[in-house]
Amino acid sequence: MLSFKNTTKEISNSGIDTAILSIGATEQFGPYLPMHLDTLIAELYADAYGRELNAYVLPTFPFNTSEEHANFKGTVTVSPNILTAMLEEMICNLIRQGFSKFLVCTGHGGSYWEGAFVKHINYKYPEIILISANHNNHLAWEEAVESAGLKGLNEMHGGLLSVCTAMWLCPELVKNHSMGSDIPSENRLYADYLGWDKLTQDGCWGKFEEGIYSHDELAEKGKTFWETFIQKRTEGLKQILDEGYRRKIQEGP
C-alpha cells in the first residue's frame, strides 16, 4: 500500500493500478462528541482496504451529504451533484496516469449517493472498474455488534456506539456526559425528509448514559466493533475487484 504521503517516484515505480477514494463528514454528533468522527471512520476503511488491495490511498475528504444535520451549527453539507462531480474529476485524473481499479468508501451512513455513483461511473467509463465494500455489510454489522457486547443496540447516530468510537479514536475530545433520548419508532418514517433538529432532542438518534461503562471499557468496545466490522467487509474484496475488472474488460460473456 502507498498513499499521498509517498513520493511520485515511489508511486510510479510501484506499478500500483488501484486507488482508494474515501469520504468522511463534518457533522454534529450531539452536544458532547467532536464533529469529525465519520472522517476518522473513513480513514480506517481506507487504510484497511488499501492494505488488502495494495492500493494508492488518497486523503480522506472531510465533507459529505449531511443535510439531515445541517441545522446544527458547524455541520457542513455538500450537494450530491457537487460531491460526485469532484470524485469523478479525481478518477479521471488517475485514469490518465494508468489507474484502472477504484474503490470508494464513506464513513457517513447518509451517503445515499454512493450506489448511484458507482453504477454511473462503471457505465460511463468501460475501461475501468469502481466498487464499494458493501458486499456483506449487514452480516458484518451484526457480527461486530455482538463481538463488542452491544447486542440490542438501537442507534442511528450519536448514541453508545458513537461514544465508544470516539473514546477509542479521539478520547481527548470527548465530553463524557449522558446524551440522547429514546426516539419514537415512527420518527424513522421522516428521517430522510426532515432535519434531525425536528426529530431528536439533541441531534442524537440513540442514547448514551454516563457511568455504566468506564472510559477504558468504552474505548475497548469501540475498538472491537470497528476492527471486527472492517475485517468482515474486507474479506473477499480483492477477489471481487479483480474478477469484476476481468469480466468488465473481456469481450463477450
Backbone as numpy.savetxt, mean C-alpha at the origin, in Angstrom:
# Nx Ny Nz CAx CAy CAz Cx Cy Cz
18.28 -6.66 -5.79 17.45 -5.47 -5.79 18.32 -4.22 -5.79
17.91 -3.23 -6.60 18.54 -1.92 -6.59 17.45 -0.88 -6.37
17.88 0.34 -6.05 16.90 1.40 -5.81 17.44 2.73 -6.32
16.65 3.77 -6.09 17.06 5.11 -6.49 18.29 5.58 -5.72
18.70 4.83 -4.72 19.91 5.17 -3.97 21.18 4.64 -4.64
21.01 3.80 -5.66 22.15 3.32 -6.44 22.50 4.30 -7.54
23.64 4.08 -8.16 24.05 4.95 -9.26 23.48 4.45 -10.58
23.45 5.32 -11.57 22.96 4.92 -12.89 23.84 3.83 -13.50
25.14 3.87 -13.19 26.04 2.83 -13.71 25.69 1.47 -13.11
25.43 1.45 -11.81 25.08 0.20 -11.16 23.78 -0.36 -11.74
22.82 0.50 -11.98 21.54 0.05 -12.52 21.72 -0.45 -13.96
22.51 0.27 -14.75 22.75 -0.13 -16.14 23.46 -1.47 -16.22
24.46 -1.67 -15.37 25.25 -2.90 -15.41 24.52 -4.11 -14.82
23.44 -3.85 -14.10 22.75 -4.95 -13.40 21.92 -5.81 -14.35
21.50 -5.24 -15.46 20.61 -5.96 -16.36 19.18 -6.05 -15.87
18.84 -5.33 -14.81 17.49 -5.36 -14.25 16.49 -4.82 -15.27
15.37 -5.55 -15.44 14.34 -5.10 -16.38 12.98 -4.91 -15.71
12.98 -4.93 -14.36 11.74 -4.84 -13.59 11.81 -3.63 -12.67
10.71 -2.90 -12.56 10.66 -1.71 -11.71 9.44 -1.76 -10.80
9.60 -1.23 -9.58 8.54 -1.17 -8.59 8.11 0.29 -8.40
6.82 0.55 -8.58 6.25 1.87 -8.32 5.35 1.75 -7.10
5.67 2.48 -6.04 4.88 2.39 -4.82 4.28 3.75 -4.48
3.05 3.70 -3.98 2.30 4.92 -3.68 1.76 4.82 -2.26
2.08 5.79 -1.44 1.57 5.84 -0.08 0.40 6.80 0.02
0.37 7.61 1.06 -0.67 8.61 1.23 -0.25 9.54 2.37
-0.81 10.73 2.35 -0.68 11.67 3.46 -2.09 12.02 3.89
-2.56 11.38 4.94 -3.95 11.52 5.34 -4.11 11.29 6.84
-5.19 11.83 7.38 -5.46 11.72 8.80 -5.58 10.27 9.25
-5.06 10.00 10.44 -5.24 8.71 11.10 -5.75 8.94 12.51
-6.81 9.73 12.61 -7.34 10.05 13.92 -6.50 11.09 14.63
-6.84 11.41 15.87 -6.19 12.53 16.55 -4.80 12.26 17.08
-4.34 10.99 17.09 -3.10 10.70 17.81 -2.05 9.93 17.01
-2.30 9.71 15.72 -1.32 9.00 14.90 -0.83 9.90 13.77
0.42 9.71 13.33 0.97 10.53 12.23 0.30 10.22 10.90
0.43 11.14 9.97 -0.33 11.08 8.73 0.38 10.35 7.60
1.53 9.78 7.86 2.28 9.13 6.78 2.32 7.61 6.93
1.41 7.02 7.70 1.46 5.58 7.91 1.34 4.79 6.62
0.45 5.22 5.72 0.28 4.50 4.46 1.54 4.56 3.60
2.29 5.64 3.72 3.54 5.75 2.98 4.58 4.78 3.54
4.64 4.65 4.86 5.55 3.68 5.47 5.19 2.26 5.06
3.88 1.97 5.00 3.44 0.63 4.58 3.81 0.37 3.13
3.61 1.37 2.26 3.97 1.21 0.84 5.46 0.96 0.69
6.27 1.58 1.52 7.72 1.35 1.47 8.05 -0.10 1.86
7.33 -0.64 2.84 7.53 -2.05 3.20 7.21 -2.96 2.02
6.08 -2.69 1.37 5.72 -3.48 0.19 6.83 -3.41 -0.86
7.22 -2.19 -1.19 8.19 -2.00 -2.28 9.50 -2.71 -2.00
9.95 -2.66 -0.77 11.21 -3.32 -0.42 11.08 -4.84 -0.56
9.98 -5.40 -0.04 9.79 -6.86 -0.12 9.63 -7.33 -1.55
8.83 -6.62 -2.33 8.60 -7.02 -3.72 9.85 -6.80 -4.55
10.59 -5.75 -4.24 11.83 -5.50 -4.96 12.83 -6.62 -4.77
12.92 -7.12 -3.54 13.84 -8.23 -3.26 13.38 -9.51 -3.95
12.09 -9.77 -3.91 11.55 -10.98 -4.52 11.74 -10.99 -6.04
11.59 -9.83 -6.66 11.63 -9.74 -8.12 12.98 -9.25 -8.64
13.93 -8.99 -7.74 15.22 -8.40 -8.13 14.98 -7.18 -9.02
14.27 -6.22 -8.48 13.78 -5.09 -9.25 14.47 -3.78 -8.85
14.23 -2.78 -9.66 14.63 -1.41 -9.38 13.48 -0.73 -8.64
13.70 -0.30 -7.40 12.65 0.26 -6.56 12.74 1.78 -6.56
11.70 2.41 -7.05 11.65 3.87 -7.07 11.19 4.41 -5.72
11.43 5.69 -5.43 10.95 6.25 -4.16 9.43 6.22 -4.09
8.92 6.04 -2.91 7.47 5.97 -2.70 6.85 7.36 -2.81
5.80 7.47 -3.63 5.08 8.73 -3.79 4.13 8.90 -2.60
4.17 10.05 -1.89 3.46 10.14 -0.62 2.03 10.67 -0.68
1.43 10.76 -1.87 0.06 11.27 -1.99 -0.79 10.29 -2.78
-2.11 10.32 -2.53 -3.00 9.34 -3.12 -4.40 9.92 -3.22
-5.35 9.09 -3.63 -6.74 9.50 -3.70 -7.35 9.34 -2.30
-7.30 10.38 -1.53 -7.73 10.34 -0.13 -8.93 11.25 0.11
-9.86 11.26 -0.84 -11.01 12.16 -0.75 -11.81 11.97 0.53
-11.93 10.73 0.99 -12.75 10.46 2.18 -12.20 11.13 3.43
-10.90 11.48 3.40 -10.25 12.11 4.55 -9.98 13.60 4.33
-10.36 14.13 3.19 -9.90 15.45 2.78 -10.42 16.60 3.63
-11.47 16.39 4.41 -11.97 17.45 5.27 -11.23 17.53 6.60
-10.26 16.63 6.81 -9.41 16.69 7.99 -8.13 17.44 7.62
-7.84 18.47 8.35 -6.75 19.37 8.01 -5.41 18.65 7.94
-4.68 18.90 6.86 -3.38 18.28 6.64 -3.40 17.18 5.61
-4.57 16.55 5.41 -4.69 15.52 4.38 -4.49 16.14 3.00
-3.77 15.43 2.15 -3.61 15.84 0.75 -4.19 14.74 -0.13
-5.11 15.11 -1.01 -5.68 14.15 -1.94 -5.40 14.58 -3.37
-5.11 13.61 -4.22 -4.80 13.84 -5.63 -5.86 13.11 -6.45
-6.35 13.74 -7.50 -7.38 13.08 -8.31 -6.79 11.85 -9.01
-7.61 10.83 -9.25 -7.10 9.63 -9.91 -6.55 9.93 -11.30
-7.11 10.91 -12.00 -6.61 11.24 -13.34 -5.17 11.76 -13.27
-4.92 12.66 -12.34 -3.57 13.22 -12.20 -2.59 12.14 -11.75
-2.99 11.35 -10.77 -2.10 10.33 -10.22 -1.72 9.29 -11.26
-2.70 8.77 -11.98 -2.40 7.73 -12.96 -1.66 8.29 -14.16
-1.91 9.55 -14.51 -1.15 10.17 -15.60 0.33 10.28 -15.23
0.61 10.64 -13.99 2.00 10.73 -13.54 2.66 9.36 -13.56
1.96 8.34 -13.07 2.53 6.99 -13.06 2.78 6.48 -14.47
1.87 6.80 -15.39 2.07 6.39 -16.78 3.31 7.07 -17.37
3.50 8.35 -17.05 4.70 9.05 -17.52 5.96 8.36 -17.00
5.95 7.96 -15.75 7.10 7.28 -15.17 7.38 5.97 -15.88
6.32 5.22 -16.14 6.48 3.95 -16.85 7.05 4.18 -18.24
6.55 5.19 -18.94 7.05 5.49 -20.29 8.53 5.84 -20.27
8.95 6.60 -19.27 10.38 6.92 -19.12 11.21 5.65 -19.01
10.73 4.73 -18.18 11.49 3.51 -17.92 11.45 2.54 -19.09
10.35 2.53 -19.84 10.29 1.69 -21.04 11.40 2.08 -22.01
11.61 3.37 -22.18 12.67 3.86 -23.10 14.05 3.41 -22.67
14.21 3.10 -21.38 15.50 2.68 -20.87 15.66 1.16 -20.85
14.63 0.45 -21.31 14.75 -1.00 -21.41 13.98 -1.79 -20.36
13.25 -1.11 -19.48 12.42 -1.84 -18.51 11.19 -2.38 -19.21
10.81 -3.60 -18.87 9.66 -4.22 -19.53 8.66 -4.85 -18.55
9.02 -4.94 -17.29 8.14 -5.53 -16.28 7.98 -4.53 -15.13
6.74 -4.36 -14.70 6.45 -3.35 -13.68 5.47 -3.92 -12.65
5.63 -3.45 -11.42 4.67 -3.76 -10.37 4.30 -2.46 -9.67
3.02 -2.28 -9.43 2.54 -1.12 -8.68 1.98 -1.61 -7.37
2.29 -0.90 -6.27 1.75 -1.26 -4.97 1.37 0.01 -4.21
0.30 -0.07 -3.46 -0.20 1.08 -2.73 -0.41 0.73 -1.26
-0.09 1.68 -0.40 -0.28 1.48 1.04 -1.62 1.95 1.54
-2.42 2.55 0.67 -3.70 3.15 1.04 -4.85 2.30 0.54
-5.74 1.87 1.43 -6.83 1.00 1.06 -7.83 1.63 0.12
-7.85 2.96 0.03 -8.79 3.65 -0.85 -8.26 3.89 -2.25
-7.26 3.13 -2.67 -6.66 3.30 -4.00 -7.48 2.54 -5.04
-8.73 2.95 -5.25 -9.61 2.23 -6.15 -9.19 2.34 -7.61
-8.35 3.28 -7.91 -7.86 3.48 -9.28 -6.90 2.37 -9.71
-6.33 1.63 -8.76 -5.22 0.72 -9.06 -5.59 -0.35 -10.08
-6.72 -1.03 -9.89 -7.11 -2.09 -10.80 -7.35 -1.60 -12.21
-8.04 -0.46 -12.34 -8.31 0.10 -13.67 -7.01 0.54 -14.34
-6.08 1.07 -13.56 -4.80 1.52 -14.10 -4.00 0.34 -14.64
-3.94 -0.75 -13.89 -3.20 -1.94 -14.33 -3.79 -2.46 -15.64
-5.10 -2.55 -15.70 -5.76 -3.05 -16.91 -5.49 -2.13 -18.11
-5.58 -0.82 -17.90 -5.40 0.15 -18.97 -3.97 0.12 -19.52
-2.98 0.10 -18.63 -1.58 0.12 -19.07 -1.24 -1.15 -19.85
-1.73 -2.27 -19.41 -1.46 -3.52 -20.13 -2.10 -3.53 -21.51
-3.24 -2.89 -21.65 -3.88 -2.79 -22.96 -3.14 -1.80 -23.87
-2.73 -0.68 -23.29 -2.14 0.40 -24.09 -0.71 0.08 -24.52
0.03 -0.68 -23.73 1.45 -0.94 -24.01 1.65 -2.46 -24.11
1.49 -3.02 -25.30 1.55 -4.49 -25.46 2.94 -5.07 -25.25
3.97 -4.23 -25.26 5.33 -4.75 -25.15 5.80 -4.90 -23.70
4.99 -4.50 -22.73 5.37 -4.60 -21.32 4.27 -5.28 -20.54
4.55 -5.57 -19.26 3.50 -6.04 -18.36 3.56 -5.25 -17.07
2.38 -4.95 -16.53 2.24 -4.30 -15.22 1.31 -5.15 -14.37
1.75 -5.48 -13.16 0.91 -6.27 -12.26 0.83 -5.57 -10.90
-0.10 -6.03 -10.07 -0.13 -5.66 -8.66 0.04 -6.96 -7.86
0.08 -6.82 -6.53 0.33 -8.01 -5.69 -0.93 -8.39 -4.92
-2.05 -8.41 -5.61 -3.31 -8.68 -4.94 -3.85 -10.08 -5.22
-2.97 -11.00 -5.63 -3.42 -12.32 -6.06 -3.95 -13.18 -4.93
-3.51 -12.95 -3.69 -4.06 -13.73 -2.57 -4.32 -12.81 -1.38
-4.87 -11.65 -1.68 -5.01 -10.60 -0.69 -5.88 -11.02 0.50
-7.04 -11.63 0.22 -7.97 -11.96 1.30 -7.36 -13.00 2.24
-6.78 -14.06 1.68 -6.18 -15.10 2.51 -5.01 -14.54 3.32
-4.23 -13.66 2.71 -3.10 -13.07 3.41 -3.56 -12.25 4.60
-4.62 -11.48 4.41 -5.13 -10.63 5.48 -5.61 -11.48 6.66
-6.39 -12.50 6.38 -6.93 -13.34 7.44 -5.82 -14.02 8.22
-4.81 -14.51 7.51 -3.70 -15.19 8.19 -2.91 -14.21 9.04
-2.71 -13.00 8.52 -1.95 -12.00 9.28 -2.69 -11.57 10.54
-4.00 -11.39 10.43 -4.82 -11.03 11.59 -4.70 -12.09 12.68
-4.78 -13.35 12.28 -4.70 -14.44 13.26 -3.31 -14.54 13.86
-2.28 -14.39 13.02 -0.90 -14.49 13.52 -0.58 -13.41 14.55
-1.16 -12.23 14.35 -0.89 -11.10 15.25 -1.78 -11.12 16.49
-2.66 -12.12 16.60 -3.55 -12.16 17.75 -4.61 -11.10 17.72
-5.08 -10.76 16.51 -6.07 -9.71 16.34 -7.39 -10.25 15.79
-7.66 -11.51 16.06 -8.87 -12.13 15.54 -10.10 -11.35 16.00
-11.04 -11.15 15.09 -12.22 -10.36 15.39 -12.03 -8.88 15.12
-10.89 -8.53 14.55 -10.60 -7.13 14.24 -11.69 -6.55 13.34
-12.24 -5.42 13.75 -13.28 -4.74 12.96 -12.82 -3.32 12.73
-12.00 -3.15 11.73 -11.34 -1.86 11.53 -11.12 -1.60 10.05
-11.39 -0.39 9.64 -11.05 0.03 8.29 -9.88 1.01 8.28
-9.74 1.78 9.37 -8.74 2.85 9.35 -8.69 3.51 10.74
-7.50 3.53 11.33 -7.33 4.33 12.54 -7.75 3.66 13.84
-7.75 2.31 13.90 -8.07 1.61 15.14 -6.86 0.91 15.70
-7.10 -0.25 16.33 -6.03 -0.98 17.01 -4.89 -1.35 16.07
-5.19 -1.85 14.87 -4.13 -2.24 13.94 -3.28 -1.04 13.53
-3.92 0.10 13.33 -3.16 1.30 12.96 -2.22 1.71 14.08
-2.67 1.60 15.32 -1.79 1.93 16.45 -0.65 0.93 16.52
-0.94 -0.36 16.34 0.12 -1.37 16.34 1.15 -1.08 15.24
0.66 -0.69 14.07 1.54 -0.39 12.95 2.46 0.78 13.28
1.87 1.83 13.82 2.66 3.03 14.15 3.64 2.75 15.29
3.22 1.94 16.25 4.12 1.61 17.37 5.33 0.80 16.90
5.17 0.07 15.81 6.30 -0.67 15.24 7.16 0.22 14.36
6.55 0.99 13.49 7.29 1.73 12.46 7.77 3.11 12.90
7.03 3.78 13.76 7.42 5.14 14.16 6.92 5.44 15.56
7.34 4.68 16.57 6.80 4.83 17.93 6.99 6.22 18.51
8.04 6.91 18.09 8.31 8.23 18.64 7.27 9.27 18.23
6.43 8.94 17.25 5.43 9.89 16.75 4.02 9.58 17.25
3.88 8.54 18.05 2.56 8.10 18.49 2.19 8.76 19.81
0.99 9.34 19.87 0.40 9.79 21.12 -0.52 8.67 21.60
-0.12 7.96 22.62 -0.80 6.73 23.01 -2.02 7.03 23.87
-3.12 7.42 23.21 -4.37 7.70 23.89 -5.50 6.94 23.20
-6.55 6.66 23.95 -7.72 6.01 23.37 -8.31 6.89 22.27
-8.79 6.26 21.21 -9.41 7.00 20.11 -10.32 6.07 19.35
-11.15 6.69 18.52 -12.08 5.91 17.72 -13.35 5.61 18.47
-14.27 4.95 17.79 -15.56 4.60 18.37 -16.18 3.46 17.56
-17.24 2.90 18.09 -17.97 1.88 17.35 -18.78 2.57 16.25
-18.52 2.18 14.99 -19.19 2.80 13.85 -20.41 1.96 13.48
-21.58 2.57 13.37 -22.77 1.80 12.96 -22.53 1.08 11.64
-22.94 -0.18 11.56 -22.67 -0.98 10.37 -23.28 -0.36 9.12
-24.40 0.33 9.26 -25.05 0.93 8.08 -24.21 2.06 7.48
-23.26 2.60 8.25 -22.41 3.67 7.71 -21.52 3.18 6.58
-21.27 1.88 6.52 -20.44 1.33 5.45 -21.08 1.57 4.07
-22.40 1.69 4.06 -23.09 1.96 2.79 -22.66 3.28 2.18
-22.16 4.19 3.01 -21.85 5.54 2.56 -20.35 5.86 2.59
-19.52 4.84 2.91 -18.10 5.08 3.12 -17.38 5.60 1.89
-17.91 5.25 0.70 -17.27 5.69 -0.54 -17.92 6.94 -1.13
-18.94 7.46 -0.45 -19.69 8.58 -1.00 -19.59 9.85 -0.15
-19.33 9.67 1.14 -19.29 10.81 2.06 -17.92 10.92 2.71
-17.55 12.14 3.07 -16.33 12.31 3.85 -16.49 11.68 5.21
-15.40 11.16 5.75 -15.50 10.43 7.00 -15.73 11.34 8.20
-15.63 12.65 8.01 -16.04 13.56 9.06 -17.55 13.47 9.29
-18.29 12.95 8.31 -19.74 12.76 8.43 -20.10 11.38 8.99
-19.15 10.46 9.00 -19.45 9.08 9.32 -18.76 8.56 10.58
-17.73 9.26 11.04 -16.98 8.82 12.22 -16.91 9.95 13.23
-16.56 9.59 14.44 -16.46 10.58 15.51 -15.20 11.42 15.40
-14.10 10.79 15.03 -12.81 11.49 15.01 -11.92 11.08 13.84
-12.52 10.51 12.78 -11.75 10.06 11.63 -11.36 8.61 11.69
-11.54 7.96 12.84 -11.17 6.55 13.00 -12.34 5.64 12.68
-12.14 4.72 11.76 -13.13 3.67 11.50 -12.61 2.41 12.18
-12.74 2.40 13.47 -12.17 1.38 14.33 -11.97 2.00 15.70
-11.44 1.24 16.61 -11.36 1.71 17.99 -10.06 1.24 18.64
-9.45 2.12 19.41 -8.27 1.75 20.20 -8.49 2.19 21.63
-8.28 1.27 22.57 -8.43 1.57 23.98 -7.07 1.48 24.66
-6.66 2.58 25.22 -5.36 2.66 25.90 -5.34 1.74 27.11
-4.18 1.10 27.35 -3.97 0.35 28.58 -4.18 -1.14 28.48
-4.76 -1.62 27.38 -4.98 -3.06 27.24 -3.68 -3.78 26.91
-2.87 -3.16 26.06 -1.57 -3.73 25.67 -0.46 -2.74 26.01
0.73 -3.27 26.31 1.89 -2.41 26.51 2.39 -1.90 25.17
3.27 -0.91 25.21 3.85 -0.38 23.97 4.57 -1.49 23.20
5.33 -2.33 23.92 6.05 -3.41 23.25 5.10 -4.43 22.63
4.01 -4.72 23.32 3.03 -5.67 22.77 2.37 -5.12 21.52
2.05 -3.84 21.52 1.46 -3.22 20.34 2.42 -3.29 19.17
3.68 -2.94 19.41 4.69 -2.96 18.34 4.89 -4.36 17.79
4.90 -5.35 18.67 5.10 -6.73 18.24 3.92 -7.20 17.38
2.71 -6.82 17.74 1.54 -7.16 16.94 1.62 -6.51 15.56
2.04 -5.25 15.51 2.19 -4.58 14.22 3.23 -5.26 13.35
4.36 -5.60 13.94 5.44 -6.28 13.21 4.97 -7.63 12.68
4.33 -8.42 13.54 3.86 -9.75 13.15 2.83 -9.65 12.03
1.89 -8.73 12.18 0.85 -8.60 11.16 1.46 -8.29 9.81
2.26 -7.25 9.71 2.74 -6.80 8.40 3.76 -7.75 7.80
4.60 -8.35 8.62 5.55 -9.32 8.07 4.82 -10.54 7.53
3.77 -10.99 8.22 3.00 -12.13 7.73 2.24 -11.76 6.47
1.57 -10.63 6.49 0.76 -10.21 5.35 1.61 -10.04 4.10
2.73 -9.35 4.23 3.57 -9.09 3.06 4.22 -10.38 2.57
4.60 -11.26 3.48 5.18 -12.54 3.05 4.17 -13.33 2.21
2.91 -13.37 2.65 1.89 -14.11 1.91 1.62 -13.47 0.55
1.63 -12.15 0.48 1.39 -11.47 -0.80 2.59 -11.60 -1.74
3.75 -11.87 -1.18 4.95 -12.01 -2.01 5.04 -13.40 -2.64
4.43 -14.38 -2.00 4.50 -15.75 -2.50 3.90 -15.86 -3.90
4.67 -16.43 -4.82 4.18 -16.63 -6.18 4.25 -15.41 -7.06
4.74 -14.30 -6.54 4.74 -13.06 -7.30 5.64 -13.12 -8.53
6.83 -13.68 -8.36 7.77 -13.77 -9.49 7.21 -14.65 -10.60
6.58 -15.74 -10.22 6.02 -16.63 -11.23 4.91 -15.94 -12.02
4.06 -15.19 -11.32 2.98 -14.47 -11.99 3.54 -13.43 -12.96
4.54 -12.69 -12.51 5.13 -11.66 -13.36 5.80 -12.26 -14.59
6.65 -13.25 -14.39 7.40 -13.83 -15.50 6.49 -14.57 -16.48
5.57 -15.36 -15.94 4.68 -16.11 -16.82 3.70 -15.18 -17.53
3.24 -14.16 -16.84 2.35 -13.18 -17.48 3.04 -12.46 -18.61
4.29 -12.10 -18.40 5.05 -11.42 -19.46 5.27 -12.35 -20.65
5.62 -13.60 -20.36 5.85 -14.56 -21.44 4.59 -14.74 -22.28
3.46 -14.91 -21.62 2.20 -15.10 -22.34 1.80 -13.86 -23.13
2.11 -12.69 -22.58 1.68 -11.47 -23.23 2.44 -11.21 -24.53
3.73 -11.47 -24.53 4.52 -11.10 -25.70 4.60 -12.20 -26.74
4.19 -13.43 -26.37 4.27 -14.49 -27.36 3.17 -14.33 -28.41
3.41 -14.82 -29.57 2.42 -14.76 -30.63 1.49 -15.96 -30.54
0.20 -15.71 -30.60 -0.77 -16.78 -30.52 -1.07 -17.17 -29.08
-2.04 -18.07 -28.84 -2.44 -18.47 -27.49 -1.39 -19.36 -26.84
